[in-house]
């Protein structure tokens, strides 16, 4: 009886994933987990019926995807923590659903990239994945799902934003470089991070820029948004241009500026290429 009800709940979650509200999906997921508890399958064990293990894993995968679409990151990380136990089971106990496992793992990596405080966790997860995939980073970089956050992180780390999403092999419904709808929820967070990086480097590379140029540089929607952003950075907006700092820098500062300018301008050029790709999804 409980197993049949579990099947019904999961079928509803899958067939109505695009129309169910997050509250309704959460209610079904809660019901499914209670049924798993009744069936002694809420946590994996080698003695558990493989069919029930598969249903439990599917429940948590559906929960992970629903929570990502709702931008409920705490719940998403909770689901991923539960899934990790299932993903570590040997194939002889539970045959993995590779596409779903790697898709959700890649979403977890992408989540870790949205906040620098998770940098250590990101690299720990990456080391685990390298071990799982035979010790080859090159294999991961070309992976349909895992390659997306890995190449993105490398681009962010190197300042090569224009190649961060290059050669992504996963087809996208909207022809952007974002593999699936769930990935796009992180785009605004990443855009904000990139905007801050561009702003830092613009300050190092220039004394002032036209307001219109700064709008393109920061990939903001309007000059009003540029003015608001400029004020948050204590930039001076006057006569159609933005002044980042006083033009009368000291001799010592000038020497430092010369060294920083070339690097900053290169980063700005790179980020513009990346920004144009992000603009297709935000």
Secondary structure, 3 states (H helix, E strand, C coil): CHHHHHHHHHHHHHHCCCCCCHHHHHHHHHHHHHHHHHCCCCCCCCCCCHHHHHHHHHHHHHHHHHHHHCCCHHHHHHHHHHHHHHHCCCCCCCCCCHHHHHHHHHHHHHHHHCCHHHHHHHHHHHHHHHHHCCCCHHHHHCCCCHHHHHHHHHHHHHCCHHHCCCCCCCCCCCCCCCCCHHHHCCHHHHHHHHHHHHHHHHHHHCCEEEHHHHHHHCCCCCHHHHHHHHHHCCCEEECCEEECCCCCCCHHHHHHHHHHHHHHHHHHHHHHHHHHHHCCCC
